Amino acid sequence: MSMVRNWAPPLADPAPAWQRPRTVWHQAFITLVVVLGVGAGLWAVAAQWQDLFAAWASLLLGLGALLTVSPFLIQMNAGGNAVHLGVAVSVLAFMNYGHSPVLTLAMWTLISIAYQMILRRPLKSTALWTGVEGLAVVAFLATVESFPETAVGESVGLVGGITAYILVYVVLSQINTALGPRREGAPWVSPIRWSRMATLWFINVAFSLLSLGAYNFSTRGVQIPGTDLSAGSVTYLIMICLLVHIFTLRSTLRQTRLKLNVVLDAAKDLPWREAPAPAERLRTFTSVAIPGEAVVIQDDPPRTGQLGSPIEFPDGHGEYIVITRTSTLESFTLLEEQILQGLAHMASATLRVNHGMAELEIQAATDELTGLLNYRAFLDALAAAAARHSDFHRLAILYIDVDGMKGVNDTLGHDAGNQLLTVLSQRVRKLLREDDIVARVGGDEFVVILSSIAGPSDAEKIRQRVEAEIAAPLLLSDHWLKPSASVGLACSTPGDGGIEELVNAADRDMYRRKTERRAQEKSGVDDAVSEEAPRIKSIGGR
């Protein structure tokens, strides 16, 4: 019984999807099933119209029994394209006792239509599955009536009728699956699980034979108005229905607990880590909580028959988590829809939180004016460089100090000075390789970490290019300026004192170069020129 419990879905299907016919052959198959199955049922209704009014209690009893046992379903095949069956044929067998085959077909047709309308199934889906049900019922009744009305004949005919019903239903469902739409790479039909079919067959046969015995032993009991059934046989049917319903409720509780455990696990795991990406973690949680043939993240909203929920990304664009089930009979429950919405909301919230944390980390590590690393981030980068530093992994440090910043600030204003620093930082950045690091460590000071250099000569070439690029004239606040900078250089050597000492060496080299520049520019005036204004003096000191 534990194996059967695992096969039972949590709820009856409230609104199965209608899959549009994939080919002309699929449309022809649907039309044939509807015409034959529904046509036979409607013919029986027309032929037994008056008797149906007299059997009103049997109709209500059958509909109530079907609604009660409908949540109990066992999947007959493996993988996707699911075909489910329950104990409805047991209720059909009970309804057949005491009624003619044509009246039974008429009653079951009305019961099947009413059942699907109560569950709000689409009209096209109702027609298709009423047709499938009608052909299965015809097979059941024809098989039962082909055996003599003896004790043994009734029992054998009942077993044969149940077998015929199950086979016709499964075969028609598999043909519909083979002809209908399916996901790429999916097989035409899913293989039948014969052990499950045998289990379901045994359950239906047992219930039907017991109900046959109850009917035969209670035919002389109190008759219920509006039906040819006795109070004893009806009591037995109610007991069987309640037993199946209790069993299904237990299975429903188990399945619901499993689904909610996934939600709890997802909530406990918040905030979801960046690796794997939150969207991928959403797919993982969803695949466990809500079975389906395909669970994808896509730009388009879900189509009819799919279950989906939007995912909101921090950049404003939206995507959808979408689950597809190719079985026409089984759709998604309200609980599954709510679970998907909750998981998608967790993913959206995680994306926003991760984006916000990334923005804060960037802001905390970035110089607000130039967009380069700030001093704190430079220390972290320096520590990382020290961890990589070795005799075979040579580094170089450039220590840059912009000359004449005080003169620019005093003459053109601090806004112009900030603009100058921004332009110079961009010039330095574009000269460097992708794995090199540049940071602003003071008001007019920058430090560059050159990774994996071949030797001092290569580092010197980079230093000279940096000086030349910084010295290119620029227009600033309607003034042409020719900026300059003192660039110190230090290269790592085998057995040196470490990365911190390398930075200090570059700083000392920068001071040396600055002193030499001051000595060469004793006049204290640089080449800063304005188109309309006098020449601007540049102070070469720190």
C-alpha positions as CSV (number, residue, x, y, z in Angstrom):
1,M,0.0,0.0,0.0
2,S,2.9,2.4,0.6
3,M,3.8,2.0,-3.1
4,V,0.3,2.8,-4.2
5,R,0.3,5.8,-1.9
6,N,3.3,7.3,-3.7
7,W,1.4,7.1,-7.0
8,A,-1.7,9.0,-5.9
9,P,-1.8,12.7,-6.9
10,P,-2.8,15.2,-4.2
11,L,-6.1,16.4,-5.8
12,A,-8.5,15.7,-8.6
13,D,-7.8,17.6,-11.7
14,P,-9.9,20.8,-11.5
15,A,-9.3,22.2,-15.0
16,P,-7.2,20.1,-17.4
17,A,-5.5,21.9,-20.2
18,W,-6.7,21.7,-23.8
19,Q,-3.8,20.9,-26.1
20,R,-4.5,22.2,-29.6
21,P,-4.4,19.3,-32.1
22,R,-0.8,19.0,-33.5
23,T,-1.7,17.5,-36.9
24,V,-4.6,16.6,-39.1
25,W,-4.4,13.0,-37.8
26,H,-4.7,14.2,-34.2
27,Q,-7.7,16.3,-35.1
28,A,-9.3,13.3,-36.9
29,F,-8.6,11.1,-33.9
30,I,-10.3,13.6,-31.5
31,T,-13.2,14.0,-33.8
32,L,-13.7,10.2,-34.1
33,V,-13.5,9.7,-30.3
34,V,-16.0,12.5,-29.6
35,V,-18.4,11.4,-32.3
36,L,-18.4,7.7,-31.3
37,G,-18.1,8.1,-27.5
38,V,-20.3,11.1,-26.9
39,G,-22.6,10.0,-29.7
40,A,-23.2,6.7,-28.1
41,G,-23.9,8.3,-24.7
42,L,-26.3,10.9,-26.1
43,W,-28.1,8.1,-28.1
44,A,-28.5,6.2,-24.8
45,V,-29.8,9.4,-23.1
46,A,-32.4,9.9,-25.8
47,A,-33.5,6.3,-25.7
48,Q,-33.8,6.2,-21.9
49,W,-35.1,9.7,-21.3
50,Q,-38.1,8.7,-19.3
51,D,-36.3,6.1,-17.3
52,L,-33.6,8.7,-16.4
53,F,-36.2,10.7,-14.6
54,A,-37.3,7.7,-12.6
55,A,-33.6,6.9,-11.7
56,W,-32.8,10.4,-10.4
57,A,-31.5,9.0,-7.1
58,S,-29.1,6.7,-9.0
59,L,-27.8,9.7,-10.9
60,L,-27.1,11.7,-7.8
61,L,-25.6,8.7,-6.0
62,G,-23.3,7.9,-8.9
63,L,-22.2,11.6,-9.2
64,G,-21.5,11.8,-5.5
65,A,-19.6,8.6,-5.5
66,L,-17.5,9.7,-8.5
67,L,-16.7,13.1,-6.9
68,T,-15.7,11.3,-3.7
69,V,-13.3,8.8,-5.2
70,S,-12.0,11.0,-8.0
71,P,-8.9,12.3,-6.1
72,F,-7.5,8.7,-6.0
73,L,-5.5,8.3,-9.2
74,I,-2.6,6.1,-10.2
75,Q,-0.3,7.0,-13.0
76,M,-0.3,4.2,-15.6
77,N,2.9,5.1,-17.4
78,A,6.4,6.3,-16.7
79,G,7.8,9.8,-17.1
80,G,5.9,12.5,-18.9
81,N,2.6,12.3,-20.9
82,A,0.9,11.0,-17.8
83,V,-2.2,8.8,-18.0
84,H,-4.0,8.5,-14.7
85,L,-6.8,6.1,-13.7
86,G,-8.7,5.5,-10.4
87,V,-11.6,3.5,-9.2
88,A,-14.3,5.1,-11.3
89,V,-14.9,1.8,-13.0
90,S,-15.9,0.3,-9.6
91,V,-18.6,3.0,-9.3
92,L,-19.7,2.2,-12.9
93,A,-19.9,-1.5,-12.1
94,F,-22.1,-0.7,-9.1
95,M,-24.4,1.5,-11.2
96,N,-24.8,-1.3,-13.7
97,Y,-26.4,-3.5,-11.0
98,G,-30.2,-3.4,-11.4
99,H,-30.1,-1.2,-14.5
100,S,-30.1,-2.1,-18.2
101,P,-26.9,-1.5,-20.1
102,V,-28.4,1.3,-22.2
103,L,-29.7,3.0,-19.0
104,T,-26.3,2.6,-17.4
105,L,-24.6,4.2,-20.4
106,A,-27.1,7.1,-20.4
107,M,-26.6,7.7,-16.6
108,W,-22.8,7.4,-16.8
109,T,-22.7,9.9,-19.7
110,L,-24.7,12.5,-17.8
111,I,-22.7,11.8,-14.7
112,S,-19.4,12.2,-16.6
113,I,-20.5,15.5,-18.2
114,A,-21.8,16.9,-14.8
115,Y,-18.6,15.8,-13.1
116,Q,-16.4,17.7,-15.5
117,M,-18.6,20.7,-15.5
118,I,-18.4,20.8,-11.7
119,L,-14.6,20.7,-11.9
120,R,-14.7,23.6,-14.4
121,R,-13.1,21.7,-17.3
122,P,-12.9,23.5,-20.7
123,L,-15.6,22.5,-23.1
124,K,-13.3,20.9,-25.7
125,S,-11.5,18.9,-23.0
126,T,-14.9,17.8,-21.6
127,A,-15.9,16.6,-25.0
128,L,-12.7,14.7,-25.6
129,W,-12.6,12.9,-22.2
130,T,-16.3,12.2,-22.2
131,G,-15.8,10.5,-25.6
132,V,-12.9,8.5,-24.2
133,E,-14.9,7.6,-21.1
134,G,-17.9,6.7,-23.3
135,L,-15.9,4.3,-25.4
136,A,-14.4,2.7,-22.3
137,V,-17.9,2.3,-20.8
138,V,-19.3,0.7,-24.0
139,A,-16.4,-1.8,-23.9
140,F,-17.2,-2.5,-20.3
141,L,-20.9,-3.0,-20.9
142,A,-20.4,-5.1,-24.0
143,T,-18.0,-7.4,-22.2
144,V,-20.2,-7.8,-19.1
145,E,-23.3,-8.6,-21.3
146,S,-21.5,-11.2,-23.3
147,F,-21.4,-13.5,-20.3
148,P,-24.4,-15.5,-19.0
149,E,-26.4,-14.2,-16.0
150,T,-25.1,-16.8,-13.6
151,A,-23.1,-16.4,-10.4
152,V,-19.9,-17.4,-12.2
153,G,-20.9,-15.7,-15.4
154,E,-21.5,-12.4,-13.6
155,S,-18.2,-12.5,-11.8
156,V,-16.2,-13.4,-14.9
157,G,-18.1,-10.9,-17.0
158,L,-17.4,-8.2,-14.4
159,V,-13.7,-9.0,-14.3
160,G,-13.6,-9.0,-18.1
161,G,-15.5,-5.7,-18.3
162,I,-13.1,-4.0,-15.9
163,T,-10.2,-5.3,-18.0
164,A,-11.8,-4.0,-21.2
165,Y,-12.5,-0.6,-19.6
166,I,-8.9,-0.1,-18.4
167,L,-7.4,-1.2,-21.7
168,V,-9.6,1.0,-23.9
169,Y,-9.0,4.0,-21.7
170,V,-5.2,3.6,-21.6
171,V,-4.9,2.8,-25.3
172,L,-7.0,5.8,-26.3
173,S,-5.0,8.1,-23.9
174,Q,-1.7,6.8,-25.3
175,I,-2.9,7.4,-28.9
176,N,-3.9,10.9,-28.0
177,T,-0.5,11.5,-26.5
178,A,1.4,10.1,-29.5
179,L,-0.5,12.3,-31.9
180,G,-0.6,15.4,-29.7
181,P,2.0,18.0,-28.9
182,R,5.0,17.0,-26.9
183,R,8.3,18.7,-25.9
184,E,11.4,18.3,-28.1
185,G,13.1,15.0,-27.6
186,A,10.2,13.4,-25.7
187,P,9.1,9.8,-26.8
188,W,5.9,9.3,-28.7
189,V,4.4,7.5,-25.8
190,S,5.6,6.7,-22.3
191,P,6.0,3.0,-21.5
192,I,3.2,1.5,-19.5
193,R,3.9,0.5,-15.9
194,W,2.3,-2.9,-15.9
195,S,2.7,-3.4,-12.1
196,R,0.7,-0.2,-11.5
197,M,-1.9,-1.2,-14.0
198,A,-2.2,-4.7,-12.4
199,T,-2.5,-3.0,-8.9
200,L,-5.3,-0.7,-10.1
201,W,-7.0,-3.7,-11.9
202,F,-6.9,-5.7,-8.7
203,I,-8.3,-2.8,-6.6
204,N,-11.2,-2.3,-9.0
205,V,-12.0,-6.0,-9.3
206,A,-12.0,-6.4,-5.6
207,F,-14.3,-3.5,-5.0
208,S,-16.6,-4.5,-7.8
209,L,-16.9,-8.2,-6.7
210,L,-17.6,-7.1,-3.1
211,S,-20.2,-4.7,-4.3
212,L,-21.7,-7.5,-6.5
213,G,-21.9,-9.7,-3.4
214,A,-23.5,-6.8,-1.4
215,Y,-26.0,-6.2,-4.1
216,N,-27.0,-9.9,-4.4
217,F,-27.4,-10.3,-0.7
218,S,-29.4,-7.1,-0.3
219,T,-31.8,-7.2,-3.3
220,R,-34.7,-8.0,-0.9
221,G,-33.9,-5.1,1.4
222,V,-35.5,-1.7,1.6
223,Q,-35.5,0.0,-1.8
224,I,-34.4,3.6,-2.1
225,P,-36.9,5.8,-4.1
226,G,-35.6,6.8,-7.5
227,T,-33.3,3.8,-7.9
228,D,-33.4,0.1,-8.2
229,L,-30.7,-0.3,-5.5
230,S,-31.4,-1.4,-2.0
231,A,-30.4,0.5,1.2
232,G,-27.9,-2.2,2.0
233,S,-26.1,-2.0,-1.4
234,V,-26.1,1.8,-1.3
235,T,-24.6,1.7,2.3
236,Y,-21.8,-0.6,1.0
237,L,-21.1,1.9,-1.8
238,I,-20.9,4.8,0.6
239,M,-18.6,2.9,2.9
240,I,-16.3,2.0,-0.1
241,C,-16.3,5.6,-1.3
242,L,-15.5,6.9,2.2
243,L,-12.7,4.4,2.6
244,V,-11.2,5.5,-0.7
245,H,-11.6,9.1,0.2
246,I,-9.9,8.7,3.6
247,F,-7.0,6.9,1.9
248,T,-6.8,9.7,-0.7
249,L,-6.8,12.4,2.0
250,R,-3.9,10.8,3.7
251,S,-2.0,10.7,0.4
252,T,-3.0,14.3,-0.2
253,L,-1.6,15.3,3.2
254,R,1.6,13.5,2.4
255,Q,2.0,15.1,-1.0
256,T,1.2,18.5,0.4
257,R,3.7,18.1,3.2
258,L,6.4,17.2,0.7
259,K,5.6,20.3,-1.4
260,L,5.6,22.6,1.6
261,N,8.8,21.1,2.8
262,V,10.4,22.4,-0.4
263,V,9.1,25.9,0.3
264,L,10.5,25.7,3.8
265,D,13.9,24.5,2.5
266,A,13.9,27.4,0.0
267,A,13.0,29.9,2.8
268,K,15.7,28.5,5.1
269,D,18.2,28.9,2.4
270,L,17.5,32.6,1.9
271,P,19.2,34.7,0.8
272,W,20.1,32.4,-2.1
273,R,23.8,32.5,-3.0
274,E,25.0,33.9,-6.3
275,A,26.4,30.5,-7.3
276,P,24.4,28.8,-8.6
277,A,22.4,31.8,-9.8
278,P,19.1,32.5,-8.1
279,A,17.1,31.7,-11.3
280,E,18.8,28.3,-11.4
281,R,18.1,27.6,-7.8
282,L,14.5,28.5,-8.5
283,R,14.4,25.9,-11.2
284,T,15.8,23.3,-8.8
285,F,13.3,24.0,-6.1
286,T,10.4,24.1,-8.5
287,S,11.3,20.8,-10.2
288,V,11.1,19.1,-6.8
289,A,7.9,20.8,-5.6
290,I,5.9,20.7,-8.8
291,P,6.4,17.7,-11.1
292,G,6.4,18.5,-14.8
293,E,7.9,17.5,-18.1
294,A,9.8,20.8,-18.4
295,V,10.7,23.6,-16.0
296,V,12.3,26.6,-17.8
297,I,13.1,30.3,-17.4
298,Q,11.8,32.2,-20.4
299,D,10.9,35.7,-21.6
300,D,7.4,34.8,-22.7
301,P,4.5,34.3,-20.3
302,P,3.0,30.8,-19.9
303,R,0.6,29.5,-22.6
304,T,-2.7,27.8,-22.0
305,G,-2.0,24.5,-20.1
306,Q,1.2,25.8,-18.6
307,L,1.8,27.1,-15.1
308,G,4.0,30.1,-14.7
309,S,4.9,33.0,-12.5
310,P,6.9,36.2,-13.2
311,I,10.4,36.9,-12.0
312,E,11.4,40.5,-11.5
313,F,15.0,41.4,-12.2
314,P,16.7,44.5,-10.7
315,D,17.4,46.0,-14.1
316,G,13.6,46.2,-14.8
317,H,13.2,43.4,-17.3
318,G,11.0,40.4,-16.4
319,E,11.1,36.7,-17.1
320,Y,8.9,33.8,-16.2
321,I,9.4,30.4,-14.6
322,V,7.2,28.1,-16.6
323,I,6.2,24.4,-16.0
324,T,4.8,22.3,-18.8
325,R,2.8,19.1,-18.5
326,T,2.0,17.3,-21.7
327,S,-0.8,15.2,-20.2
328,T,-4.2,16.6,-21.3
329,L,-5.9,14.9,-18.3
330,E,-3.8,16.3,-15.5
331,S,-3.4,20.0,-14.8
332,F,-2.0,22.1,-12.0
333,T,-3.7,22.6,-8.6
334,L,-4.3,25.8,-6.8
335,L,-1.7,24.7,-4.2
336,E,0.9,24.2,-6.9
337,E,0.1,27.7,-8.4
338,Q,0.6,29.3,-4.9
339,I,3.8,27.4,-4.3
340,L,5.2,28.6,-7.7
341,Q,4.3,32.2,-6.9
342,G,6.0,31.9,-3.5
343,L,9.2,30.5,-5.0
344,A,9.3,33.1,-7.8
345,H,8.8,35.8,-5.2
346,M,11.8,34.5,-3.2
347,A,13.9,34.5,-6.4
348,S,12.8,38.1,-7.2
349,A,13.6,39.2,-3.7
350,T,17.0,37.4,-3.7
351,L,17.9,39.1,-7.0
352,R,17.0,42.5,-5.6
353,V,18.9,41.9,-2.4
354,N,22.0,40.6,-4.2
355,H,21.9,43.5,-6.6
356,G,21.6,45.9,-3.7
357,M,24.5,44.3,-1.8
358,A,26.6,44.3,-5.0
359,E,25.9,48.0,-5.5
360,L,26.8,48.7,-1.9
361,E,30.1,46.8,-2.3
362,I,30.9,48.7,-5.4
363,Q,30.2,52.0,-3.7
364,A,32.2,51.0,-0.7
365,A,35.2,50.1,-2.9
366,T,34.9,52.9,-5.5
367,D,36.2,56.5,-5.4
368,E,33.2,58.6,-5.9
369,L,34.9,61.2,-8.2
370,T,37.0,59.0,-10.6
371,G,35.3,55.6,-10.4
372,L,38.6,54.0,-9.5
373,L,39.3,51.9,-6.5
374,N,39.4,53.9,-3.3
375,Y,42.1,53.6,-0.6
376,R,40.3,50.9,1.3
377,A,39.8,48.8,-1.8
378,F,43.4,49.4,-2.8
379,L,44.6,47.8,0.5
380,D,42.5,44.7,-0.3
381,A,43.9,44.6,-3.8
382,L,47.4,45.0,-2.4
383,A,46.8,42.1,0.0
384,A,45.6,39.9,-2.9
385,A,48.6,40.9,-4.9
386,A,50.9,40.1,-2.0
387,A,49.3,36.6,-1.9
388,R,50.2,36.1,-5.6
389,H,53.6,37.6,-5.3
390,S,56.5,35.2,-5.9
391,D,59.8,35.1,-7.6
392,F,58.0,33.8,-10.7
393,H,55.1,36.2,-10.5
394,R,56.8,39.7,-10.8
395,L,55.0,42.9,-10.0
396,A,55.6,46.6,-10.5
397,I,54.1,49.6,-8.7
398,L,53.5,53.0,-10.2
399,Y,53.0,55.8,-7.7
400,I,51.5,58.9,-9.5
401,D,51.3,62.4,-8.1
402,V,49.6,65.1,-10.2
403,D,51.7,68.3,-10.4
404,G,50.2,71.7,-9.9
405,M,46.8,70.7,-8.5
406,K,46.8,73.6,-6.0
407,G,47.4,76.1,-8.8
408,V,44.5,74.7,-10.8
409,N,42.2,74.7,-7.9
410,D,43.2,78.3,-6.9
411,T,43.0,79.6,-10.5
412,L,40.1,77.7,-12.1
413,G,38.2,76.5,-9.1
414,H,37.8,73.1,-7.4
415,D,35.2,71.9,-9.9
416,A,37.8,72.3,-12.6
417,G,40.4,70.5,-10.4
418,N,37.9,67.6,-10.0
419,Q,37.4,67.5,-13.7
420,L,41.1,67.4,-14.3
421,L,41.5,64.4,-11.9
422,T,38.7,62.6,-13.6
423,V,40.2,63.0,-17.1
424,L,43.7,62.0,-15.9
425,S,42.3,58.9,-14.2
426,Q,40.6,57.9,-17.4
427,R,43.8,58.4,-19.4
428,V,45.7,56.2,-17.0
429,R,43.1,53.5,-17.0
430,K,43.0,53.1,-20.7
431,L,46.7,52.4,-20.9
432,L,46.6,49.5,-18.5
433,R,45.9,45.9,-19.1
434,E,42.7,44.2,-17.9
435,D,44.4,42.5,-14.9
436,D,46.3,45.7,-13.8
437,I,44.8,47.7,-10.9
438,V,44.7,51.4,-10.5
439,A,43.4,53.2,-7.4
440,R,43.1,56.8,-6.1
441,V,44.8,56.8,-2.7
442,G,44.8,60.5,-2.0
443,G,43.6,63.9,-3.3
444,D,45.9,64.0,-6.3
445,E,47.7,60.6,-5.8
446,F,47.1,57.4,-7.7
447,V,48.8,53.9,-7.4
448,V,49.0,51.3,-10.1
449,I,49.7,47.7,-9.6
450,L,51.2,46.1,-12.7
451,S,50.6,42.4,-12.7
452,S,53.0,39.8,-14.3
453,I,55.6,42.0,-15.9
454,A,58.5,40.6,-17.8
455,G,61.1,42.9,-16.2
456,P,62.0,46.4,-15.2
457,S,62.4,47.5,-18.8
458,D,58.7,46.7,-19.6
459,A,57.6,48.5,-16.5
460,E,59.7,51.6,-17.4
461,K,58.0,51.6,-20.9
462,I,54.6,51.7,-19.2
463,R,55.7,54.5,-16.8
464,Q,56.8,56.6,-19.8
465,R,53.6,56.0,-21.6
466,V,51.6,57.1,-18.5
467,E,53.7,60.3,-18.2
468,A,53.2,61.0,-21.9
469,E,49.5,60.4,-21.8
470,I,49.0,62.5,-18.7
471,A,50.9,65.4,-20.3
472,A,48.6,65.6,-23.4
473,P,47.0,69.1,-23.5
474,L,43.3,69.3,-22.6
475,L,40.6,72.0,-22.6
476,L,39.4,72.7,-19.1
477,S,37.0,75.6,-18.3
478,D,37.8,77.3,-21.5
479,H,41.5,77.0,-20.8
480,W,44.1,74.8,-22.5
481,L,46.2,73.1,-19.9
482,K,49.2,70.9,-20.3
483,P,49.1,68.8,-17.1
484,S,52.0,66.8,-15.7
485,A,52.6,64.2,-13.0
486,S,55.5,62.7,-11.1
487,V,55.4,58.9,-11.6
488,G,57.5,56.7,-9.3
489,L,58.3,53.1,-10.2
490,A,59.4,50.1,-8.3
491,C,59.7,46.5,-9.6
492,S,59.8,43.3,-7.6
493,T,63.0,41.3,-7.5
494,P,63.8,37.8,-6.1
495,G,64.1,38.0,-2.4
496,D,62.7,41.5,-2.0
497,G,61.0,42.7,1.2
498,G,57.4,42.1,0.0
499,I,54.6,44.1,-1.7
500,E,54.3,46.8,1.0
501,E,58.0,47.6,0.7
502,L,57.5,47.8,-3.1
503,V,54.8,50.5,-2.7
504,N,57.1,52.5,-0.4
505,A,59.9,52.2,-2.9
506,A,57.6,53.5,-5.6
507,D,56.6,56.4,-3.4
508,R,60.2,57.3,-2.7
509,D,60.9,57.2,-6.4
510,M,58.0,59.5,-7.1
511,Y,59.5,62.0,-4.6
512,R,62.9,61.8,-6.3
513,R,61.4,62.5,-9.7
514,K,59.3,65.4,-8.3
515,T,62.5,66.9,-6.7
516,E,64.3,66.7,-10.0
517,R,61.3,68.3,-11.8
518,R,61.4,71.2,-9.4
519,A,65.0,71.7,-10.0
520,Q,64.5,71.9,-13.7
521,E,61.5,74.3,-13.5
522,K,63.0,76.9,-11.3
523,S,60.8,79.6,-12.8
524,G,57.7,77.9,-11.4
525,V,55.7,78.5,-14.6
526,D,54.5,75.6,-16.8
527,D,53.1,75.6,-20.3
528,A,49.4,76.0,-19.3
529,V,47.9,78.3,-21.9
530,S,44.5,79.9,-22.4
531,E,43.0,80.9,-25.7
532,E,41.8,84.2,-24.4
533,A,43.2,84.5,-21.0
534,P,46.9,85.0,-19.8
535,R,49.1,82.0,-19.2
536,I,48.3,80.1,-16.0
537,K,51.0,79.5,-13.5
538,S,51.4,75.9,-12.3
539,I,52.8,75.2,-8.9
540,G,55.0,72.1,-9.2
541,G,55.1,71.3,-5.4
542,R,53.0,68.7,-3.6
